[in-house]
Amino acid sequence: MENEELVNKLSQYTFYQTIDLGNGIKTPGLPTDVKQKKVLQLIGDMDLSGKSAIDIGCASGLFALEAEKRGAARVVGADHTEHNIECLREVILPHLGSKIEPLHVNMLDLNPEEHGQFDLVIFAGVLYHLKYPFSALKVVRDLVKSGGTMILETGIYDDYNRRAALYTPSPKDTPLKGRFANSCAFFNEKALIENLEYFGFRVVEKTVVNDPFKRFVKKIVGTLTTSFYPVSNIVIKCERDPSIENKALTRFYESVTGK
Ligand SMILES: C[S@@+](CC[C@H](N)C(=O)[O-])C[C@H]1O[C@@H](n2cnc3c(N)ncnc32)[C@H](O)[C@@H]1O
């Protein structure tokens, strides 16, 4: 694709991510920030030769492209926003000669029967946008092969973790108004880790990417007033280990029970 044609095509879309398309051309998204860099680093540290990966909520494919670079044989880029997937399919992937499979889907509809299971599931910047966060984690659990990896990045309700909590603000109350005020599910760190364990994910590495001093101040303010909710971003690498699941609880929540 000639440079002029490429720039022309890009001008028909809006972008969240900045993707380097070569020859000095980039998608005009936000600069790659510290949480995205951490996700890129975790993917970059993996040898994905011959492996499969899915980037859930892939936007313009930043993480899917990194997985492909690391040698993944099959990479799916899934997003529910049609223009993201159209731009990937029509512009970005053909231009880069990428074999990533663009998939227009609501992540809640992903399932192993139709989409397969993956060695790596990247689930970044999505969980806190979801009205059904537990269902979403269940979907992700079913997509990760036993022994496979999930890289999760999400917003957390940044309290002192005295209780495992899930803060589910209404659009009026959400601390991140953004587009449609659709940020609606913030686990605190304790609840996130404990629920990951429930879903059979063993945490290997976790990083809260925000400045420790600002976090501290925000936590104090959050305890002093009821109108301010401290939010930070956490990046977690975990391994799927079905042996740590609490089978009795899984059965109780996810199937019919006997007498
Ligand atoms: C904040 S952006 C994060 C993009 C990218 N993962 C990153 O971290 O740079 C959220 C993305 O998730 C997508 N998304 C939100 N809810 C979704 C859902 N239910 N199913 C699939 N994609 C979803 C949005 O379209 C958007 O591209």
The ligand as a MOL file (V3000), in Angstrom:
LIG
                    3D

  0  0  0     0  0            999 V3000
M  V30 BEGIN CTAB
M  V30 COUNTS 27 29 0 0 0
M  V30 BEGIN ATOM
M  V30 1 C -9.4940 0.6580 26.8820 0
M  V30 2 S -9.4560 -0.1960 25.3490 0 CHG=1
M  V30 3 C -8.0540 -1.2620 25.6050 0
M  V30 4 C -7.4150 -1.6710 24.3200 0
M  V30 5 C -6.1790 -2.5750 24.4760 0
M  V30 6 N -6.5160 -3.8660 25.0020 0
M  V30 7 C -5.1500 -1.8970 25.3270 0
M  V30 8 O -5.0500 -2.2000 26.5180 0
M  V30 9 O -4.4300 -1.0460 24.7980 0 CHG=-1
M  V30 10 C -10.8100 -1.3500 25.5300 0
M  V30 11 C -11.0410 -2.1890 24.2740 0
M  V30 12 O -11.8720 -3.2680 24.6080 0
M  V30 13 C -12.9160 -3.3650 23.6660 0
M  V30 14 N -14.0530 -3.9660 24.3870 0
M  V30 15 C -14.7790 -3.4220 25.4050 0
M  V30 16 N -15.7460 -4.2620 25.8080 0
M  V30 17 C -15.6290 -5.3800 25.0200 0
M  V30 18 C -16.3490 -6.6050 24.9450 0
M  V30 19 N -17.3800 -6.8480 25.7310 0
M  V30 20 N -15.9630 -7.5150 24.0290 0
M  V30 21 C -14.9140 -7.2680 23.2020 0
M  V30 22 N -14.1990 -6.1260 23.2230 0
M  V30 23 C -14.5510 -5.1950 24.1180 0
M  V30 24 C -13.1490 -1.9540 23.1700 0
M  V30 25 O -13.7510 -1.9140 21.8930 0
M  V30 26 C -11.7290 -1.4110 23.1540 0
M  V30 27 O -11.0820 -1.6730 21.9310 0
M  V30 END ATOM
M  V30 BEGIN BOND
M  V30 1 1 1 2
M  V30 2 1 2 3
M  V30 3 1 2 10
M  V30 4 1 3 4
M  V30 5 1 4 5
M  V30 6 1 5 6
M  V30 7 1 5 7
M  V30 8 2 7 8
M  V30 9 1 7 9
M  V30 10 1 10 11
M  V30 11 1 11 12
M  V30 12 1 11 26
M  V30 13 1 12 13
M  V30 14 1 13 14
M  V30 15 1 13 24
M  V30 16 1 14 15
M  V30 17 1 14 23
M  V30 18 2 15 16
M  V30 19 1 16 17
M  V30 20 1 17 18
M  V30 21 2 17 23
M  V30 22 1 18 19
M  V30 23 2 18 20
M  V30 24 1 20 21
M  V30 25 2 21 22
M  V30 26 1 22 23
M  V30 27 1 24 25
M  V30 28 1 24 26
M  V30 29 1 26 27
M  V30 END BOND
M  V30 END CTAB
M  END
